[in-house]
């Protein structure tokens, strides 16, 4: 029998890793939660939960994601399998997407995400000992008028973290647990202060989290202000980097006290106490040998530039005229105090006589001249000060109001801040195509931000659960280098599924649908993730 007689036309469709995405979406009950709070009101075949599922699949599908390309994304995909109902690509159009984004915005993006996370926490009890908080911003294309609706954020120019000063933007605040799983999202206007945004995020996380254990909030130095510390008070535990703009911190960084080595030989520390902002806290000065080496490479170049700047500044000083010698000496002392990396090799005060009025030519025999004083000086590098500065390049200060934490635990907790930073890199990674903001409606942009974080949520939970299952069963999967690992990235797992497809065949008068290219590793991964994922590949 010819293969064309067996093969069902137009039945060769992609499943790939999208069954993993769909399985996690179902397991987390996201669609049902969305439909409970924003049920469909029209005669549409698809619910808002279905549309959000489509957006998450699309967002984690490695393909261009723009609303007008949305139906095209699904033309080669097994929609019936992924949605458990008959769907055509044309049903997934920009009109339905827009209505769903509008419905999410009307309900509240943060509130909707909170409901999704809360149910997951109640069911799965993910550990939440640490909450990492941070903000970033996303650029948008097009013009956006300010809206009188105070519920809307303002798409406006702000400090760009992508270097695009020409584009307007909005800010996104996010909190994750220690495994990088998002717990909260909040959109802000493009020019929102990080200091205020971080306080709002921490305050909302405190309100929404219902856990009995102690929770410590971690944030970068933008959080560390008198107002923020006083607002949170004594009953919210936090860890933050102390900005060196605080004079007390800069003074402590230069301490000559001896440091204690950490278990991690790259670090050493010195502990001090502080009552900054009226809050009892521990300040720990850490020295990182790795940071020291990195910063030393740039230090010599920085010194060269500073010497050139100082020489130019000295020329301007030499042009100034002073009414008396004490004024000149005072100006010289002030100048050198502002340039601690240089010293005067020579410095003298000279007298000059000048005309009362500036005229050309020699002064007349009886013309009255004014006595002025000028500074004549030569400078060189202050090697003593430079050596001191160089020796502390790898120092930074971490503060916490949890007085029970030891220094090394505090450092490890702070380094966990990389989890939320990793999440932002994920959202901006062009591979996943979830960060291109192209909508012309502010409310839809806010709703799309929730979809972006929801993609990260599904990704992070799936990765966490797979790693947990691998560890509990003492199983491994091959890494990119072919070595066994229990900590694969989900991106790598997605890559392993790239050849998985669905094909329908006519066998003895019946149409049989097969899932192809399920090798041993892929089958193991599916079984480890559980029944919600198995149904997309084994049935």
C-alpha positions as CSV (number, residue, x, y, z in Angstrom):
1,X,0.0,0.0,0.0
2,X,1.3,3.4,-0.9
3,X,2.2,5.7,2.0
4,X,-0.1,8.4,0.6
5,X,-3.0,6.1,1.0
6,X,-2.1,5.6,4.7
7,X,-1.2,9.1,5.6
8,X,-4.1,11.5,6.4
9,X,-3.6,14.7,4.5
10,X,-2.7,17.8,6.6
11,X,-2.4,15.8,9.8
12,X,1.3,16.2,10.4
13,X,1.3,18.8,13.2
14,X,3.8,20.1,15.8
15,X,3.5,19.3,19.5
16,X,7.1,19.9,20.5
17,X,7.5,21.2,24.0
18,X,4.1,22.9,23.9
19,X,2.5,19.9,25.6
20,X,4.7,20.6,28.6
21,X,3.5,24.2,28.6
22,X,-0.2,23.2,28.3
23,X,0.2,20.5,30.9
24,X,1.6,22.9,33.5
25,X,-1.1,25.5,32.6
26,X,-3.7,22.8,33.4
27,X,-2.0,21.5,36.5
28,X,-1.8,25.0,37.9
29,X,-5.5,25.4,37.2
30,X,-4.9,28.8,35.6
31,X,-7.6,28.6,33.0
32,X,-10.3,27.7,35.5
33,X,-9.2,30.5,37.9
34,X,-9.4,33.0,35.1
35,X,-12.8,31.8,34.0
36,X,-14.2,31.9,37.5
37,X,-13.3,35.6,37.9
38,X,-13.9,36.8,34.3
39,X,-16.4,34.4,32.7
40,X,-17.1,34.8,29.0
41,X,-20.1,37.0,28.2
42,X,-20.6,36.5,24.5
43,X,-21.3,33.5,22.2
44,X,-17.7,32.9,21.6
45,X,-16.5,29.3,21.5
46,X,-13.4,30.1,23.6
47,X,-13.3,31.3,27.1
48,X,-10.9,33.9,28.5
49,X,-9.0,31.0,30.1
50,X,-8.6,29.4,26.7
51,X,-7.3,32.6,25.2
52,X,-4.8,33.1,28.0
53,X,-3.6,29.5,27.5
54,X,-3.1,30.3,23.8
55,X,-1.1,33.4,24.7
56,X,1.1,31.5,27.2
57,X,1.7,28.7,24.6
58,X,2.5,31.4,22.0
59,X,4.7,33.3,24.4
60,X,6.8,30.2,25.2
61,X,6.8,29.0,21.7
62,X,10.1,30.5,20.4
63,X,8.3,32.2,17.6
64,X,7.4,35.9,16.8
65,X,4.5,36.9,19.0
66,X,2.5,39.9,17.7
67,X,-1.3,40.1,17.7
68,X,-1.7,40.2,14.0
69,X,0.5,37.1,13.6
70,X,-1.3,35.1,16.4
71,X,-3.4,32.9,14.1
72,X,-0.4,32.2,11.9
73,X,1.6,30.8,14.8
74,X,-1.0,28.0,15.3
75,X,-1.4,26.9,11.7
76,X,1.1,24.0,12.2
77,X,0.2,23.1,15.8
78,X,-2.1,20.4,17.1
79,X,-4.7,22.7,18.5
80,X,-7.3,19.9,19.3
81,X,-4.7,18.1,21.4
82,X,-3.4,21.2,23.3
83,X,-6.9,22.6,24.0
84,X,-9.0,19.4,24.4
85,X,-11.5,20.9,22.0
86,X,-12.0,21.6,18.3
87,X,-10.3,24.9,17.5
88,X,-9.2,26.5,14.3
89,X,-6.3,29.0,14.0
90,X,-8.6,31.7,12.8
91,X,-10.5,31.6,16.0
92,X,-7.4,32.8,17.8
93,X,-7.6,36.3,16.3
94,X,-6.6,39.7,17.5
95,X,-10.2,40.6,18.3
96,X,-10.6,37.8,20.8
97,X,-7.1,38.5,22.2
98,X,-8.0,42.2,22.7
99,X,-11.2,41.4,24.5
100,X,-9.4,39.1,26.9
101,X,-6.7,41.6,27.6
102,X,-9.4,44.2,28.2
103,X,-11.2,41.9,30.6
104,X,-8.0,41.2,32.5
105,X,-7.3,44.9,32.8
106,X,-10.8,45.7,34.0
107,X,-10.6,43.0,36.7
108,X,-7.0,44.0,37.7
109,X,-3.8,42.4,36.5
110,X,-2.2,42.3,40.0
111,X,-5.4,40.9,41.5
112,X,-5.8,38.2,38.9
113,X,-2.2,37.1,39.2
114,X,-2.6,37.0,43.0
115,X,-5.5,34.6,42.7
116,X,-3.5,32.3,40.5
117,X,-0.5,32.3,42.8
118,X,-2.5,31.9,46.0
119,X,-4.3,28.8,44.8
120,X,-1.0,27.3,43.7
121,X,0.6,28.1,47.1
122,X,-2.4,26.5,49.0
123,X,-2.1,23.4,46.9
124,X,1.6,22.9,46.4
125,X,3.1,24.8,49.4
126,X,6.1,26.1,47.6
127,X,8.7,27.3,50.2
128,X,8.7,31.0,50.7
129,X,11.5,31.9,53.1
130,X,12.9,34.7,50.9
131,X,11.1,37.1,48.6
132,X,13.3,38.8,46.0
133,X,12.0,42.2,44.8
134,X,13.1,44.2,41.8
135,X,11.9,46.5,39.0
136,X,12.8,46.9,35.3
137,X,11.3,48.8,32.4
138,X,10.2,48.0,28.9
139,X,10.3,50.3,25.9
140,X,7.3,50.7,23.7
141,X,6.8,52.0,20.1
142,X,4.3,54.7,19.2
143,X,2.7,57.7,20.9
144,X,0.7,57.4,24.1
145,X,-1.5,60.2,25.4
146,X,-1.9,60.7,29.1
147,X,-5.1,59.2,30.4
148,X,-7.3,61.0,33.0
149,X,-8.1,57.6,34.4
150,X,-5.9,57.3,37.5
151,X,-6.0,53.5,37.3
152,X,-3.9,53.7,34.2
153,X,-0.1,53.9,34.3
154,X,1.5,56.5,32.2
155,X,3.6,55.5,29.2
156,X,6.3,58.1,29.3
157,X,10.0,58.7,29.1
158,X,11.9,57.4,32.1
159,X,15.4,56.2,32.9
160,X,16.0,53.4,30.3
161,X,17.6,50.2,31.4
162,X,18.0,49.2,27.7
163,X,19.7,52.5,26.7
164,X,16.8,53.6,24.4
165,X,16.3,57.2,25.6
166,X,14.2,57.9,22.5
167,X,11.4,55.5,23.4
168,X,8.7,55.8,26.0
169,X,8.3,53.0,28.5
170,X,6.5,51.5,31.4
171,X,8.0,49.9,34.5
172,X,7.4,46.4,35.8
173,X,7.9,45.4,39.5
174,X,8.1,41.7,40.4
175,X,8.6,39.6,43.5
176,X,9.8,36.0,43.3
177,X,10.5,33.3,45.9
178,X,14.0,31.7,46.3
179,X,13.3,29.4,43.4
180,X,12.6,32.3,41.0
181,X,8.8,31.6,40.9
182,X,6.9,34.9,40.6
183,X,4.7,35.8,43.5
184,X,3.5,39.2,42.5
185,X,3.6,41.7,39.6
186,X,2.8,45.3,39.5
187,X,3.0,47.7,36.5
188,X,4.1,51.3,37.0
189,X,4.5,54.5,35.0
190,X,7.6,54.8,33.0
191,X,9.1,57.4,35.2
192,X,8.2,55.8,38.5
193,X,10.9,55.9,41.2
194,X,12.5,52.5,42.0
195,X,12.5,53.5,45.7
196,X,8.7,54.0,45.8
197,X,8.0,51.0,43.5
198,X,10.0,48.6,45.6
199,X,8.2,49.7,48.8
200,X,4.9,49.2,47.1
201,X,5.8,45.7,45.9
202,X,7.1,44.6,49.4
203,X,3.9,46.0,51.0
204,X,1.6,44.2,48.6
205,X,3.5,40.9,49.0
206,X,3.2,41.2,52.8
207,X,-0.5,41.7,52.4
208,X,-1.1,38.9,49.9
209,X,1.1,36.2,51.4
210,X,-0.5,34.0,54.1
211,X,2.4,32.0,55.5
212,X,3.2,31.2,59.0
213,X,7.0,31.1,58.6
214,X,9.3,34.1,58.8
215,X,9.7,35.8,55.4
216,X,12.7,37.9,54.5
217,X,12.4,40.5,51.7
218,X,15.5,41.1,49.6
219,X,16.0,44.2,47.5
220,X,18.9,46.2,45.9
221,X,20.2,49.5,47.2
222,X,17.3,51.5,45.6
223,X,15.1,50.2,48.4
224,X,17.4,51.4,51.1
225,X,16.1,54.8,52.1
226,X,15.1,56.3,55.5
227,X,11.4,56.6,54.4
228,X,11.2,52.9,53.3
229,X,12.9,51.5,56.4
230,X,10.7,53.6,58.7
231,X,7.5,52.7,56.7
232,X,8.2,48.9,57.0
233,X,9.1,49.3,60.7
234,X,10.4,46.4,62.9
235,X,8.1,43.6,61.9
236,X,9.1,43.2,58.3
237,X,12.5,41.5,57.8
238,X,14.6,42.7,55.0
239,X,18.1,42.4,53.5
240,X,19.5,45.2,51.2
241,X,22.7,46.6,49.9
242,X,23.6,49.9,51.5
243,X,24.2,52.7,49.0
244,X,27.7,54.3,49.5
245,X,26.1,57.7,49.1
246,X,25.3,57.4,52.8
247,X,28.4,58.9,54.6
248,X,28.2,56.4,57.4
249,X,28.4,53.6,54.8
250,X,31.4,55.1,52.9
251,X,33.2,55.6,56.2
252,X,32.6,51.9,57.2
253,X,33.7,50.7,53.8
254,X,37.1,52.2,54.5
255,X,37.5,50.5,57.9
256,X,41.0,49.3,58.8
257,X,39.5,46.6,61.1
258,X,40.5,43.0,60.4
259,X,38.2,40.8,58.3
260,X,37.0,37.3,59.0
261,X,37.2,34.7,56.2
262,X,34.0,33.1,54.9
263,X,33.5,29.4,54.2
264,X,33.5,30.5,50.6
265,X,37.1,31.6,50.4
266,X,36.3,34.3,47.8
267,X,34.7,36.4,50.6
268,X,35.6,37.9,54.0
269,X,33.6,40.2,56.2
270,X,33.5,42.6,59.1
271,X,30.3,43.2,61.2
272,X,29.1,46.4,62.6
273,X,25.8,47.6,64.0
274,X,23.8,50.6,62.9
275,X,20.7,52.5,63.8
276,X,20.1,54.1,60.5
277,X,16.6,55.6,60.1
278,X,15.9,54.6,63.7
279,X,15.9,50.9,62.9
280,X,18.3,48.5,64.6
281,X,20.2,46.6,62.0
282,X,23.4,44.8,61.2
283,X,25.8,46.2,58.6
284,X,28.2,43.7,57.2
285,X,31.2,44.9,55.1
286,X,32.1,42.1,52.6
287,X,35.2,41.9,50.5
288,X,35.0,39.9,47.3
289,X,38.3,38.8,45.8
290,X,36.5,38.3,42.4
291,X,35.1,41.8,42.5
292,X,38.5,43.1,43.6
293,X,40.2,41.6,40.5
294,X,37.5,42.8,38.1
295,X,37.6,46.4,39.5
296,X,41.4,46.6,39.5
297,X,41.4,46.1,35.8
298,X,39.4,49.4,35.4
299,X,41.0,51.2,38.3
300,X,44.3,52.2,36.5
301,X,42.3,53.7,33.6
302,X,40.1,55.5,36.0
303,X,43.2,57.0,37.8
304,X,44.6,58.2,34.4
305,X,41.3,59.9,33.6
306,X,41.2,61.5,37.0
307,X,44.7,62.9,36.7
308,X,43.8,64.5,33.4
309,X,40.6,66.0,34.9
310,X,42.6,67.3,37.9
311,X,45.2,68.9,35.6
312,X,42.5,70.7,33.7
313,X,40.8,71.8,36.9
314,X,44.2,73.1,38.2
315,X,44.6,75.3,35.2
316,X,41.2,76.9,35.9
317,X,42.3,77.4,39.5
318,X,45.5,79.1,38.4
319,X,43.6,81.6,36.4
320,X,41.6,82.8,39.4
321,X,42.6,86.0,41.2
322,X,42.2,86.3,45.0
323,X,41.9,89.4,47.1
324,X,44.3,88.2,49.8
325,X,46.8,85.4,50.4
326,X,44.6,83.6,53.0
327,X,41.8,83.4,50.4
328,X,44.2,81.9,47.9
329,X,45.6,79.3,50.4
330,X,42.0,78.4,51.5
331,X,41.1,77.8,47.8
332,X,44.1,75.6,47.3
333,X,43.3,73.6,50.3
334,X,39.7,73.2,49.2
335,X,40.7,72.2,45.7
336,X,43.1,69.4,46.9
337,X,40.5,68.1,49.3
338,X,38.1,67.6,46.4
339,X,40.8,65.7,44.5
340,X,42.1,63.1,47.0
341,X,43.9,61.1,44.3
342,X,46.4,63.9,43.7
343,X,48.8,65.9,45.9
344,X,50.6,69.1,45.4
345,X,54.3,68.6,44.5
346,X,54.7,72.4,44.8
347,X,52.2,75.1,45.8
348,X,53.0,78.7,46.2
349,X,51.0,81.9,46.3
350,X,52.3,84.7,44.1
351,X,51.5,88.4,44.0
352,X,50.3,90.0,40.7
353,X,49.4,93.6,40.0
354,X,46.5,94.3,37.7
355,X,44.9,97.3,36.3
356,X,41.7,98.7,37.8
357,X,40.2,98.5,34.4
358,X,41.2,96.1,31.7
359,X,43.1,98.0,29.0
360,X,45.6,97.0,26.4
361,X,49.3,98.0,26.6
362,X,51.5,98.8,29.5
363,X,50.1,100.6,32.5
364,X,51.0,104.3,32.8
365,X,53.6,105.6,35.2
366,X,51.1,107.0,37.7
367,X,48.3,104.4,37.0
368,X,46.9,102.8,40.1
369,X,47.3,99.0,40.1
370,X,45.5,96.4,42.3
371,X,47.3,93.7,44.2
372,X,46.0,90.2,43.6
373,X,47.1,86.7,44.5
374,X,47.3,83.7,42.3
375,X,48.1,80.0,42.9
376,X,51.0,78.3,41.2
377,X,51.1,74.6,41.7
378,X,52.3,71.3,40.3
379,X,50.5,68.0,41.1
380,X,51.2,64.3,41.0
381,X,49.3,61.1,42.0
382,X,48.7,60.5,45.7
383,X,50.0,56.9,45.7
384,X,49.3,56.5,49.4
385,X,45.6,57.3,49.0
386,X,45.4,55.3,45.8
387,X,46.8,52.2,47.5
388,X,44.2,52.6,50.2
389,X,41.4,53.0,47.6
390,X,42.7,50.1,45.5
391,X,42.7,47.7,48.5
392,X,39.0,48.2,49.2
393,X,37.7,48.0,45.6
394,X,36.0,44.6,46.3
395,X,34.1,45.9,49.3
396,X,30.4,46.3,49.6
397,X,27.9,46.6,52.5
398,X,24.8,44.5,53.1
399,X,22.4,45.4,55.8
400,X,19.6,43.4,57.5
401,X,17.2,44.1,60.4
402,X,17.1,40.3,61.2
403,X,19.6,40.4,64.0
404,X,19.6,36.5,64.2
405,X,21.1,36.1,60.8
406,X,24.8,35.3,60.6
407,X,27.0,37.1,58.0
408,X,27.4,34.2,55.6
409,X,23.7,33.4,55.5
410,X,22.9,37.0,54.9
411,X,25.3,37.1,52.0
412,X,23.8,33.9,50.5
413,X,20.3,35.3,50.9
414,X,21.3,38.5,49.2
415,X,22.9,36.6,46.3
416,X,19.5,35.0,45.8
417,X,18.5,38.4,44.3
418,X,19.8,37.0,41.1
419,X,16.6,34.9,40.8
420,X,14.4,37.9,40.1
421,X,17.1,39.4,37.9
422,X,17.1,36.1,36.0
423,X,13.3,36.4,35.6
424,X,13.7,39.9,34.0
425,X,16.3,38.5,31.6
426,X,13.9,35.8,30.7
427,X,11.1,38.3,29.9
428,X,13.5,40.4,27.8
429,X,15.1,37.4,26.0
430,X,14.2,37.6,22.3
431,X,14.3,33.8,22.2
432,X,11.0,33.6,24.0
433,X,9.5,36.6,22.3
434,X,7.5,37.8,25.3
435,X,8.9,41.3,25.7
436,X,8.0,43.1,22.5
437,X,5.3,45.6,23.6
438,X,3.5,46.9,20.5
439,X,0.0,47.6,21.7
440,X,-1.4,51.1,21.5
441,X,-3.7,50.8,24.5
442,X,-2.3,51.4,27.9
443,X,-4.7,49.1,29.6
444,X,-3.8,46.3,27.2
445,X,-0.2,46.9,27.8
446,X,-0.7,46.4,31.6
447,X,-2.7,43.2,30.9
448,X,0.0,42.0,28.5
449,X,2.6,42.5,31.3
450,X,0.6,40.0,33.4
451,X,0.7,37.5,30.5
452,X,4.5,38.0,30.2
453,X,4.9,37.3,33.9
454,X,2.5,34.4,33.7
455,X,4.7,32.9,31.0
456,X,7.6,33.1,33.4
457,X,5.5,31.7,36.2
458,X,4.6,28.6,34.1
459,X,8.2,28.2,33.0
460,X,9.7,28.6,36.5
461,X,7.2,26.2,38.2
462,X,7.7,23.6,35.5
463,X,11.5,23.8,35.9
464,X,11.3,23.7,39.7
465,X,9.0,20.6,39.6
466,X,11.1,18.7,37.1
467,X,14.3,19.3,39.1
468,X,12.5,18.3,42.3
469,X,11.2,15.1,40.7
470,X,14.6,14.2,39.3
471,X,16.1,14.6,42.8
472,X,13.4,12.7,44.6
473,X,13.6,9.8,42.1
474,X,17.4,10.0,41.8
475,X,17.0,10.2,38.0
476,X,19.0,12.3,35.6
477,X,18.7,13.7,32.1
478,X,21.6,14.5,29.7
479,X,22.8,18.1,29.8
480,X,23.9,20.1,26.8
481,X,27.3,18.5,27.1
482,X,25.9,15.0,27.4
483,X,26.6,14.7,31.1
484,X,23.9,13.5,33.5
485,X,22.2,16.3,35.4
486,X,19.4,16.8,37.9
487,X,19.3,20.5,37.3
488,X,18.5,21.0,33.6
489,X,17.2,24.4,32.4
490,X,13.7,24.2,31.0
491,X,14.9,25.9,27.9
492,X,17.2,22.8,27.3
493,X,14.3,20.5,27.9
494,X,12.2,22.4,25.4
495,X,15.0,21.9,22.9
496,X,14.9,18.2,23.5
497,X,11.2,18.1,22.5
498,X,11.8,20.0,19.2
499,X,11.1,16.9,16.9
500,X,7.9,15.7,18.7
501,X,5.0,15.7,16.2
502,X,1.5,14.3,15.7
503,X,0.6,12.3,12.6
504,X,-2.7,10.6,11.7
505,X,-2.8,7.3,9.7
506,X,-5.5,5.2,8.1
507,X,-5.1,1.7,9.5
508,X,-7.6,-1.0,8.7
509,X,-10.3,1.5,8.0
510,X,-9.7,3.5,11.1
511,X,-7.9,6.8,11.6
512,X,-5.2,6.4,14.2
513,X,-3.3,9.4,15.5
514,X,0.3,8.8,16.7
515,X,2.8,11.1,18.5
516,X,6.2,10.6,17.0
517,X,9.8,10.9,18.1
518,X,9.2,10.2,21.8
519,X,12.6,8.8,22.8
520,X,13.6,7.4,26.2
521,X,14.7,10.7,27.7
522,X,11.5,12.5,26.5
523,X,9.3,9.8,27.9
524,X,11.1,10.0,31.3
525,X,10.7,13.8,31.4
526,X,6.9,13.5,30.7
527,X,6.4,10.8,33.3
528,X,8.3,12.8,35.9
529,X,6.1,15.8,35.3
530,X,3.0,13.8,35.8
531,X,-0.5,13.0,34.4
532,X,-1.4,16.5,33.3
533,X,1.6,16.4,30.9
534,X,1.2,12.7,29.9
535,X,-2.2,13.3,28.4
536,X,-0.7,15.6,25.7
537,X,1.8,12.9,24.6
538,X,0.6,9.4,25.5
539,X,-3.0,9.6,24.3
